[in-house]
Amino acid sequence: MASESRHKQERYKGLPLKVGFLIAGVLLANIAYAQPRQEPGHSIGKVSTEGNLIVMELDEGVLGKANLFDLVGRTLRFVPEGQGYRGENVALQWDADFGTPLSGPQVTLHNFKFPYSGKSWDTFSVGSNGSITFGADSERGEANRPGRVAAEGGRGGGVTIGRFDQLTQAARTLINTVPAICVFLKPRLSGSRYIKEAPDRITITWDLTEPVGGIQDFTWVKTTNRFQAVLRSDGVIEMSYEQVAAKDAIVGLYPVLTAGKEQVLATLTGKKNVSVAPHFNIQKINVALVDNLFVKVTLEARGPVLPEGDPALPGIAYRIYFDRHKPSAAHSGSAEGNPQADAVWTIRGFGAQGRAASRSRYFATGPGVSGEVKASANTLSIQGILPAALKGVDQVTVYAEVIAPGNPTAVDQVSPHDVRLPAIRGPEVDLSSLTRQDGPFAVVYESFHYLALPNSRDLACTVIKGLGDNFDFLAYYSDFRVDNQEAGTPSNGPLGGNVTGIGATQRGLESYCSSGRFQWAFVQPVYVGSNQMQERPPDGVTANNNRDIAFYAGQLGERSPDGKMLGYNLAMSQIGHEMGHRWAAFVSAKVNGETIPLGPTHWARGLQAPVAFPYQRPIEASAMGGGVWLDNFDGTYTQLDDDYYVPATGWSYLDLYLMGLITAEEVPDFFLLRNLTLAGRDGNGHPIFKADRVKVTIQDVIAVEGPRLPAVTQSQKNFNTGIVVVVEHGNKPTRELIERANGIRERWIDYWATTTGHRSSMTASPHVSASEAQGKPSVATPTGASK
C-alpha cells in the first residue's frame, strides 16, 4: 500500500482483505503520492534512544483523545418528533428470540411500512457491518460519492465506507448520502444476522465477530459482538447492546435531508489581484447555513476555476479559516497556514504526476467538512457540520487564503470577517448521556474511535530533527491504537536519493525535514497488540484459509532447527512490502507500440514475477504483487504462487533492477497475462487460468521509463531503517513493545540480506550517520539470471 490518506490490488479480487489492496494503493497513491508540494511537517514530540530503538514520546494531546464504546448493557430509544428525533439512554431491552437467520442483506416487511427519512419503506438492506440502509441506492452509500472507495462491507449490504476512513471523519461524511441507521457500523465485521417480524415491529439482531487471523487483524480468535435494532410501525427506533467486544464504531440515525434551505450568514469580499492567475484570486466568499445543520462555503474567483482533470490542479490549496478570535497581524499567509486557528477547511487539488495527471481532482479536508467539492464556472463549494471546536460559539471570524503549487506563501488572501452563527444544533452527541430533553435532532450520531492518525510528515520530522537526517526508512510501532480499521499501515515518503527510471521521482524532501537521504516510511504506527506485531500465532490457533500464516506453520518450520517458522513473519510481510514501494510498482512497458502499465502501485495479478532470492519457500512471487505462472502451452496457465503477501516473500528480478541491485542484463524476459479467466485447479489445488500472454523485456520497460539511474555500479547498497516505538505523552514504552520492536528489527536485517541475495545490507540503528560507511555486501547471482 503506497501513500497516505490513505494505503491492495486486483490480485485480491474475491477475498475481503484483497479487495482493499488495490484500492489503497491506487487511490491513496494518487492523493499523497502525486502532490508536487506538501505542507511541511513539524515535530510532534521528543525522541530518545533505547538500545537500537528510537523512542518517540508524543506531545500532549497531539492525537486528540480516544472515545471508546460505552453502551454495553444499554438501549438507545429514538422517538420521532416533527422532522427529527428525541432520544434517550435506558436500561437494556433485549429479545433473546432472534427469529430467522438472514441469508442475504435484503429484508421485506409484510405487516407494515416503516416510516423513515420522509418515506415509508417495506424493504431495506441489513449490512453485515452493523448498519441498515433504505432505498434503491441503499447498498451504495458513500461508495458513489466523488473520491469515495467501497470497502468490502458493501457486499454484505448496508452502509459502505472507505477502507481507510477514520471513523471520526466517516461519521460526518455519511450525512445526506443515503437513508441509514448505524446500529454499530464497523467495517469488516462478519457473522450472522437475524430477523423477527411482529405485527407492529421488526427486530434485527447481529451476532458478529471482528476479523481474525489475518495480517491486517487485531485478534487471532473470534470476538463476540451481539446487538439489536427494533423498528416499530410508529417510527420509534431502539438500538440495544447485549455484549460488544469491539470498542470503535459509528452509532446513530442518518435520514436524508432534502429541503436544501439556505440562509446566507455572511459575504466576504476579496480584492482584485491581477498579479496572480484568475482562479487564484478570490473575489467573494459566501458563508451559508443549509437546513439549519450544514455550514456551506462558496468561493468565487476572478476567473474560471481549474476543472478536475487539469494537470495543473495538484498542489493547489484554498484554505478557509474559522476562528473564535481575530488572527494577529503577524499571520501573513505562510505555507504552514495559521496553526492557531480553531478550524480550517481546505480545498486541495490532488492528482497523479506524469502520464496519470488527467486523474486530478478536488478534495476537501478539515474537521466536519465533507470531502466532496463542487466546481462550477468561477466557484468552488464545500459544506459540512460545524466543527466541534466552535460548538456553542455565537460569532466566528472567517478568512481565507490560496496556495499555489511550489509557492512558499499564499498568493491571495481574503481578510477576516466576523460571522454571526445562529443556534446550530450539531448532530454529534454523547449518546451515553442522551435524555428526552435533548433534541429534536434531524440527524444524530456518535463516533466511537481510537486516537487520531498522526501526520506521516510530522512523524518523520520528529525523528529527523531529533536524531539527524540519518535514515533511509522509518517504521513506527506503538502501544496504542489509532482510528484505523486495519492493523497494518500504508506508506509514503519523498523518494530521497534522487533515483530515476522507476516511474516515480524525488519530491517534497523539505516536507519531511530531509536534505536528501530520507526515502520512505510507514504512515502510522502499528499497534503492539495486532497480529503482525506478534512473533508467531498463539499455540492452538488453526488456519481458516491459506491467507492465514498458521496455514504455513509446518512448511515454514522446516527452515528452523526448532521446527517453528521464523519469527515475525507477518511483520516482514508488512515492512518488506511497504518499503518496497520506494521503488515499485509504478513502471510501464512499451510492447509493439502499446504502453502497458505493469502496476499501478502493485504489480498486476498476471505479471510473471518470481522471486530471485526467496525468503523461505522455493517458489515465491514478489512482495509487490504479480505471481509465479506455469505455462501449460495450451492457452492456460497454472498459478504456482499468487500475489498475496502472506507468508512473507522476497523480490522479483524487476524489483531488484528498480532497487539498483542487479543490471538490466540480469533481468530475464517475463510476461504479462491478460484477460484471466479461471478454468479449474490442478491436483495440488493451484488455480488454472485461461489468459492472453504478452511477452515483456526489461528493454520494453526502459523504452518508457529510461534507464535506472544511478546504475548498479553507483547505486546505494547500504540502507538504515529507524525502528521507532511511539508512546503517548508522559508514558514509557512497555516491555512488550520494546521486545517485539527489537524482534522485528533483528528479523528485518536478516530478511533484507536474504531477499537481496546479500547484494545490499540493512542496518536498523539510531546511531548510524549518513557518512558512516558500511561493509561492502557480498554478491549472489539470482537463479536464472545472466551474468
TIDOVEX-564843 format. One line per 2 residues: their letters; for each residue x, y, z of C-alpha. Coordinates in steps of 0.1 Angstrom, whole numbers, plus 5000, padded with zeros to 4 digits. Example, Ala and Ser with C-alpha at 12.3 -4.5 7.8 and 13.67 -1.06 7.14 Angstrom:
! TIDOVEX-564843
as) 5123 4955 5078  5137 4989 5071
//
This chain:
! TIDOVEX-564843
ma) 5000 5000 5000  5016 5032 4990
se) 5007 5066 5002  4989 5084 5028
sr) 4953 5093 5031  4950 5065 5029
hk) 4971 5029 5018  4955 4963 4975
qe) 4952 4951 4940  4930 4932 4915
ry) 4950 4903 4927  4929 4903 4958
kg) 4896 4900 4940  4872 4878 4958
lp) 4887 4880 4993  4879 4908 5018
lk) 4914 4917 5026  4925 4915 4990
vg) 4899 4940 4978  4914 4969 4997
fl) 4950 4963 4984  4944 4978 4950
ia) 4920 5004 4964  4945 5016 4989
gv) 4974 5017 4966  4957 5034 4937
ll) 4935 5059 4954  4959 5068 4981
an) 4989 5070 4959  4970 5093 4936
ia) 4963 5115 4966  4995 5118 4986
ya) 5020 5103 4961  5012 5128 4934
qp) 5015 5161 4952  5044 5182 4938
rq) 5043 5201 4971  5030 5191 5005
ep) 5026 5212 5037  5058 5207 5056
gh) 5059 5185 5087  5069 5196 5122
si) 5080 5180 5153  5052 5165 5174
gk) 5072 5150 5203  5106 5143 5217
vs) 5129 5115 5208  5154 5094 5227
te) 5170 5061 5221  5168 5027 5239
gn) 5195 5004 5226  5189 5002 5189
li) 5154 5015 5190  5141 5051 5187
vm) 5116 5062 5214  5092 5089 5204
el) 5071 5104 5232  5043 5125 5216
de) 5034 5159 5228  5004 5162 5250
gv) 4971 5159 5230  4987 5157 5196
lg) 4965 5128 5186  4934 5140 5204
ka) 4915 5117 5227  4900 5083 5221
nl) 4863 5079 5226  4856 5042 5231
fd) 4822 5025 5230  4804 5028 5263
lv) 4768 5015 5256  4771 4978 5265
gr) 4741 4968 5286  4721 4998 5274
tl) 4693 5006 5249  4690 5038 5229
rf) 4654 5048 5221  4647 5074 5194
vp) 4611 5088 5192  4600 5108 5161
eg) 4591 5144 5168  4584 5167 5138
qg) 4612 5164 5113  4636 5149 5139
yr) 4640 5126 5168  4643 5128 5206
ge) 4665 5102 5221  4672 5086 5255
nv) 4695 5060 5270  4676 5034 5290
al) 4682 5000 5306  4688 4971 5282
qw) 4658 4959 5263  4668 4926 5248
da) 4648 4900 5229  4665 4866 5233
df) 4644 4851 5205  4664 4862 5174
gt) 4640 4848 5149  4651 4836 5114
pl) 4687 4838 5101  4692 4861 5071
sg) 4708 4846 5040  4714 4880 5024
pq) 4711 4916 5031  4676 4924 5017
vt) 4646 4924 5040  4609 4927 5031
lh) 4583 4938 5056  4549 4920 5054
nf) 4529 4936 5082  4536 4974 5080
kf) 4557 5000 5063  4584 5017 5084
py) 4584 5055 5083  4619 5069 5080
sg) 4636 5098 5061  4604 5112 5048
ks) 4591 5080 5033  4575 5047 5043
wd) 4596 5016 5035  4586 4980 5031
tf) 4621 4969 5021  4656 4977 5034
sv) 4692 4963 5035  4708 4949 5066
gs) 4745 4951 5065  4769 4926 5080
ng) 4788 4956 5093  4760 4966 5117
si) 4741 4991 5096  4707 4994 5078
tf) 4700 5014 5046  4668 5022 5027
ga) 4660 5027 4990  4673 5016 4956
ds) 4708 5031 4963  4709 5016 4998
er) 4739 4993 4992  4759 5020 4976
ge) 4760 5049 5001  4794 5066 5003
an) 4810 5044 4976  4793 5065 4949
rp) 4804 5099 4962  4832 5116 4944
gr) 4865 5104 4958  4850 5075 4978
va) 4860 5039 4976  4839 5009 4985
ae) 4851 4987 5014  4842 4951 5015
gg) 4813 4957 5037  4792 4969 5008
rg) 4789 4933 4995  4772 4924 5028
gg) 4746 4952 5025  4741 4983 5045
vt) 4763 5014 5045  4796 5013 5026
ig) 4825 5035 5037  4861 5037 5025
rf) 4887 5011 5037  4909 5037 5053
dq) 4883 5061 5065  4888 5072 5101
lt) 4855 5067 5118  4856 5102 5132
qa) 4855 5115 5096  4833 5088 5081
ar) 4806 5096 5107  4804 5131 5094
tl) 4805 5124 5057  4777 5099 5059
in) 4753 5127 5065  4729 5132 5035
tv) 4743 5103 5014  4718 5076 5019
pa) 4690 5070 5044  4707 5049 5070
ic) 4706 5036 5106  4740 5028 5121
vf) 4734 5004 5149  4770 4996 5153
lk) 4787 5004 5120  4822 4989 5120
pr) 4838 4978 5087  4850 4942 5083
ls) 4826 4927 5109  4812 4894 5098
gs) 4788 4868 5111  4751 4861 5114
ry) 4721 4884 5111  4685 4875 5122
ik) 4651 4889 5116  4619 4886 5137
ea) 4588 4903 5124  4557 4910 5146
pd) 4525 4929 5136  4539 4963 5148
ri) 4577 4959 5148  4606 4941 5133
ti) 4637 4930 5153  4671 4927 5137
tw) 4698 4910 5156  4735 4908 5148
dl) 4759 4882 5162  4793 4892 5147
te) 4830 4889 5151  4858 4912 5143
pv) 4882 4898 5115  4906 4872 5129
gg) 4938 4855 5119  4949 4879 5091
iq) 4979 4902 5087  4957 4933 5090
df) 4938 4920 5120  4939 4927 5158
tw) 4930 4893 5170  4937 4856 5163
vk) 4904 4843 5176  4867 4853 5171
tt) 4852 4880 5193  4815 4884 5203
nr) 4795 4914 5193  4757 4910 5198
fq) 4735 4940 5193  4699 4945 5182
av) 4676 4970 5165  4638 4973 5168
lr) 4620 4993 5141  4584 5000 5151
sd) 4555 5008 5129  4551 5042 5146
gv) 4587 5052 5137  4603 5045 5171
ie) 4638 5030 5168  4655 5011 5196
ms) 4692 5000 5195  4704 4976 5222
ye) 4738 4963 5231  4740 4930 5249
qv) 4776 4920 5245  4801 4940 5224
aa) 4839 4933 5224  4847 4960 5198
kd) 4854 4995 5211  4850 5016 5179
ai) 4820 5021 5156  4795 5047 5143
vg) 4762 5047 5161  4733 5069 5150
ly) 4704 5079 5127  4711 5093 5092
pv) 4679 5103 5075  4685 5122 5043
lt) 4676 5159 5045  4661 5171 5012
ag) 4649 5207 5019  4682 5223 5010
ke) 4671 5256 5025  4699 5281 5026
qv) 4703 5310 5049  4732 5334 5040
la) 4752 5342 5071  4778 5365 5056
tl) 4795 5375 5024  4833 5382 5025
tg) 4848 5404 4997  4882 5399 4983
kk) 4905 5423 4964  4912 5423 4928
nv) 4948 5409 4923  4959 5409 4887
sv) 4994 5397 4896  4980 5361 4901
ap) 4961 5338 4878  4923 5345 4878
hf) 4915 5312 4895  4938 5321 4924
ni) 4922 5355 4930  4891 5351 4953
qk) 4866 5379 4949  4838 5367 4972
in) 4831 5341 4999  4796 5333 5008
va) 4790 5315 5042  4755 5300 5045
lv) 4736 5277 5067  4718 5248 5050
dn) 4688 5231 5066  4699 5246 5099
lf) 4726 5218 5101  4753 5224 5075
vk) 4777 5252 5070  4782 5259 5033
vt) 4812 5279 5020  4813 5291 4984
le) 4844 5307 4969  4841 5328 4938
ar) 4872 5335 4918  4880 5363 4893
gp) 4880 5337 4865  4871 5301 4859
vl) 4885 5277 4885  4906 5248 4871
pe) 4884 5218 4861  4890 5184 4875
gd) 4914 5165 4853  4935 5196 4847
pa) 4972 5186 4851  4979 5220 4869
lp) 4955 5211 4897  4978 5191 4921
gi) 4993 5213 4947  4966 5240 4948
ay) 4950 5247 4982  4922 5270 4991
ri) 4921 5274 5029  4891 5287 5048
yf) 4897 5296 5085  4871 5296 5113
dr) 4885 5314 5144  4869 5324 5177
hk) 4894 5353 5178  4906 5376 5152
ps) 4940 5364 5138  4970 5385 5147
aa) 4985 5408 5121  5016 5386 5122
hs) 4997 5359 5103  5010 5365 5068
gs) 4998 5336 5047  5027 5313 5052
ae) 5028 5278 5036  5020 5263 5070
gn) 4989 5284 5074  4977 5296 5108
pq) 4982 5268 5133  4963 5288 5160
ad) 4930 5288 5141  4902 5268 5157
av) 4893 5250 5125  4905 5250 5089
wt) 4886 5237 5059  4909 5232 5029
ir) 4901 5225 4993  4930 5207 4978
gf) 4940 5198 4943  4951 5162 4942
ga) 4963 5141 4913  4989 5119 4898
qg) 5021 5131 4881  5032 5123 4846
ra) 5010 5101 4825  4982 5098 4851
as) 4978 5136 4856  4944 5135 4840
rs) 4930 5119 4872  4935 5151 4891
ry) 4906 5163 4913  4895 5184 4942
fa) 4890 5171 4977  4881 5189 5009
tg) 4897 5182 5043  4891 5196 5078
pg) 4870 5189 5109  4834 5183 5100
vs) 4837 5190 5063  4825 5166 5036
ge) 4852 5155 5011  4831 5165 4981
vk) 4839 5197 4963  4816 5212 4937
as) 4834 5231 4910  4814 5252 4885
an) 4825 5281 4864  4841 5306 4888
tl) 4831 5289 4920  4842 5261 4944
si) 4817 5250 4970  4820 5228 5001
qg) 4799 5221 5032  4800 5203 5064
il) 4788 5203 5100  4800 5229 5124
pa) 4835 5219 5138  4834 5207 5174
al) 4858 5235 5184  4831 5260 5175
kg) 4803 5244 5194  4783 5269 5214
vd) 4801 5299 5198  4777 5326 5186
qv) 4803 5345 5165  4833 5334 5145
tv) 4859 5351 5124  4863 5338 5089
ya) 4892 5344 5065  4909 5326 5036
ev) 4940 5322 5016  4951 5305 4984
ia) 4983 5284 4980  4998 5278 4945
pg) 5019 5248 4937  5056 5254 4946
np) 5049 5287 4963  5061 5291 4999
ta) 5035 5318 5008  4999 5325 5000
vd) 4993 5341 4966  4960 5356 4976
qv) 4941 5363 5008  4906 5373 5020
sp) 4907 5395 5051  4890 5384 5084
hd) 4853 5390 5087  4830 5384 5117
vr) 4802 5360 5111  4773 5355 5135
lp) 4762 5319 5139  4726 5311 5147
ai) 4717 5284 5171  4730 5254 5152
rg) 4721 5220 5166  4751 5198 5159
pe) 4743 5161 5151  4772 5146 5171
vd) 4762 5139 5207  4772 5119 5237
ls) 4747 5090 5234  4755 5077 5269
sl) 4741 5109 5285  4712 5114 5260
tr) 4679 5124 5275  4644 5132 5261
qd) 4651 5169 5269  4678 5168 5242
gp) 4668 5174 5206  4649 5170 5184
fa) 4677 5161 5161  4674 5159 5123
vv) 4705 5137 5123  4721 5123 5155
ye) 4752 5101 5159  4783 5094 5180
sf) 4816 5082 5166  4834 5058 5189
hy) 4871 5057 5179  4907 5053 5189
la) 4933 5081 5187  4936 5102 5156
lp) 4961 5092 5129  4993 5112 5131
ns) 5006 5131 5100  5033 5110 5084
rd) 5054 5141 5077  5052 5151 5113
la) 5064 5117 5124  5094 5118 5101
ct) 5103 5154 5111  5102 5145 5147
vi) 5128 5117 5142  5150 5136 5118
kg) 5150 5168 5138  5158 5149 5169
lg) 5184 5125 5156  5196 5138 5123
dn) 5190 5130 5087  5204 5095 5091
fd) 5176 5073 5080  5165 5058 5046
fl) 5134 5043 5061  5113 5047 5092
ay) 5089 5021 5107  5067 5030 5136
ys) 5052 5008 5163  5031 5018 5193
df) 5013 5005 5224  4981 5024 5215
rv) 4957 5020 5186  4948 5047 5161
dn) 4915 5053 5143  4921 5027 5115
qe) 4901 4996 5109  4932 4976 5099
ag) 4962 4968 5120  4986 4975 5091
tp) 4996 5008 5076  5000 5024 5042
sn) 5034 5040 5034  5047 5071 5017
gp) 5078 5094 5015  5098 5118 4994
lg) 5118 5091 4975  5151 5106 4986
gn) 5183 5096 4969  5172 5111 4935
vt) 5166 5078 4916  5151 5080 4881
gi) 5139 5054 4856  5115 5038 4881
ga) 5083 5056 4872  5084 5079 4902
tq) 5107 5108 4911  5120 5125 4942
rg) 5097 5152 4956  5090 5171 4988
le) 5121 5164 5008  5118 5196 5028
sy) 5083 5185 5038  5099 5156 5056
cs) 5127 5177 5071  5153 5158 5050
sg) 5181 5173 5029  5182 5143 5007
rf) 5186 5110 5024  5151 5100 5038
qw) 5132 5079 5013  5101 5060 5026
af) 5082 5052 5058  5051 5038 5074
vq) 5022 5063 5075  5011 5054 5110
pv) 5023 5033 5139  5014 4996 5141
yv) 4998 4986 5173  5017 4962 5196
gs) 4987 4940 5202  4980 4934 5165
nq) 4986 4901 5148  5016 4914 5128
mq) 5035 4925 5159  5034 4891 5175
er) 5063 4867 5169  5041 4838 5159
pp) 5004 4828 5162  4994 4816 5197
dg) 4996 4779 5203  4964 4761 5193
vt) 4954 4786 5166  4944 4768 5135
an) 4943 4783 5100  4910 4790 5083
nn) 4925 4795 5048  4958 4800 5030
rd) 4958 4837 5038  4964 4828 5074
ia) 5000 4824 5084  4992 4794 5106
fy) 4984 4776 5074  5021 4775 5065
ag) 5034 4766 5100  5047 4732 5090
ql) 5063 4743 5057  5079 4773 5072
ge) 5092 4754 5102  5114 4733 5080
rs) 5139 4761 5078  5143 4764 5116
pd) 5161 4739 5139  5133 4740 5164
gk) 5106 4733 5138  5090 4767 5142
ml) 5085 4793 5115  5109 4822 5116
gy) 5095 4849 5140  5076 4880 5129
nl) 5066 4867 5095  5036 4890 5092
am) 5058 4919 5103  5082 4911 5074
sq) 5053 4909 5050  5043 4944 5060
ig) 5076 4962 5062  5090 4944 5032
he) 5060 4953 5011  5057 4988 5023
mg) 5094 4997 5020  5093 4981 4985
hr) 5070 5009 4974  5100 5032 4975
wa) 5109 5017 4941  5078 4997 4929
af) 5055 4992 4913  5050 5023 4891
vs) 5066 5014 4857  5051 5006 4823
ak) 5064 4988 4793  5062 4996 4756
vn) 5053 4964 4737  5046 4966 4699
ge) 5039 5003 4702  5015 5000 4731
ti) 5024 5014 4765  5012 4988 4791
pl) 5012 4996 4829  5027 4968 4848
gp) 5010 4980 4880  5000 5005 4891
th) 5013 5007 4926  5013 4969 4929
wa) 5023 4945 4901  4994 4933 4881
rg) 4980 4900 4891  4990 4884 4858
lq) 5026 4896 4858  5052 4869 4859
ap) 5072 4879 4890  5091 4850 4905
va) 5115 4859 4934  5152 4859 4926
fp) 5163 4852 4962  5134 4835 4981
yq) 5130 4843 5018  5117 4810 5030
rp) 5100 4789 5003  5114 4776 4970
ie) 5087 4793 4949  5077 4828 4958
as) 5060 4857 4940  5072 4892 4945
am) 5063 4910 4977  5050 4937 4954
gg) 5025 4916 4936  5023 4896 4904
gv) 5026 4858 4905  5045 4827 4896
wl) 5029 4813 4865  5035 4780 4848
dn) 5027 4780 4811  5008 4748 4802
fd) 5013 4755 4764  4976 4750 4758
gt) 4964 4786 4764  4962 4780 4801
yt) 4985 4789 4830  4988 4775 4865
ql) 4993 4799 4893  5021 4784 4915
dd) 5022 4813 4938  4998 4842 4939
dy) 5002 4879 4946  4991 4878 4982
yv) 5018 4888 5007  5014 4861 5034
pa) 5037 4845 5041  5065 4870 5036
tg) 5082 4868 5002  5112 4884 4985
ws) 5118 4905 4954  5114 4898 4917
yl) 5141 4904 4892  5123 4935 4881
dl) 5121 4948 4917  5158 4942 4922
yl) 5166 4961 4890  5145 4990 4901
mg) 5162 4989 4935  5196 4992 4917
li) 5208 4958 4929  5210 4940 4895
ta) 5217 4951 4860  5192 4952 4832
ee) 5210 4922 4816  5203 4901 4848
vp) 5165 4905 4844  5151 4876 4824
df) 5124 4882 4799  5090 4879 4816
fl) 5053 4881 4805  5020 4896 4815
lr) 4988 4876 4814  4957 4895 4804
nl) 4920 4886 4804  4925 4860 4832
tl) 4896 4835 4834  4895 4807 4860
ag) 4895 4774 4842  4899 4749 4871
rd) 4926 4736 4895  4954 4712 4893
gn) 4960 4682 4916  4977 4703 4942
gh) 4949 4729 4943  4967 4755 4923
pi) 4943 4776 4902  4945 4773 4864
fk) 4935 4803 4842  4929 4809 4806
ad) 4947 4841 4795  4964 4860 4768
rv) 5001 4862 4771  5022 4893 4763
kv) 5059 4889 4763  5078 4918 4781
ti) 5115 4925 4784  5134 4949 4806
qd) 5142 4969 4775  5105 4974 4770
vi) 5104 4990 4804  5134 5011 4797
av) 5118 5023 4765  5091 5040 4786
eg) 5109 5050 4818  5145 5054 4807
pr) 5174 5035 4823  5175 5032 4861
lp) 5199 5058 4875  5221 5056 4894
av) 5231 5024 4877  5242 4993 4896
tq) 5278 5004 4899  5269 5037 4916
sq) 5236 5028 4933  5230 5028 4970
kn) 5236 4994 4985  5236 5001 5023
fn) 5205 5013 5040  5194 5022 5075
tg) 5160 5019 5090  5148 5037 5121
iv) 5127 5014 5142  5106 5038 5162
vv) 5084 5030 5192  5058 5057 5198
ve) 5042 5064 5231  5017 5089 5244
hg) 5027 5119 5264  5041 5111 5298
nk) 5044 5073 5291  5073 5050 5287
pt) 5074 5021 5262  5061 4988 5277
re) 5084 4958 5279  5062 4941 5254
li) 5065 4969 5229  5103 4970 5233
er) 5107 4932 5230  5085 4930 5199
an) 5101 4960 5182  5135 4946 5188
gi) 5124 4912 5174  5111 4929 5142
re) 5143 4949 5139  5165 4918 5141
rw) 5144 4899 5116  5142 4928 5092
id) 5180 4929 5089  5181 4892 5081
yw) 5151 4895 5057  5168 4923 5038
at) 5201 4905 5034  5184 4872 5023
tt) 5159 4887 4998  5185 4909 4982
gh) 5210 4880 4978  5234 4898 5001
rs) 5239 4925 4974  5226 4950 4999
sm) 5228 4954 5036  5204 4969 5061
ta) 5212 4984 5095  5185 4994 5119
sp) 5202 5018 5143  5196 5053 5155
hv) 5234 5057 5158  5244 5052 5121
sa) 5251 5086 5104  5248 5092 5067
se) 5286 5095 5064  5294 5062 5081
aq) 5304 5035 5055  5290 5000 5057
gk) 5309 4969 5048  5306 4960 5011
ps) 5279 4934 5008  5287 4900 4993
va) 5271 4893 4960  5249 4864 4950
tp) 5237 4857 4915  5200 4854 4910
tg) 5189 4820 4899  5180 4820 4863
as) 5197 4854 4856  5225 4860 4832
k) 5258 4875 4845
//
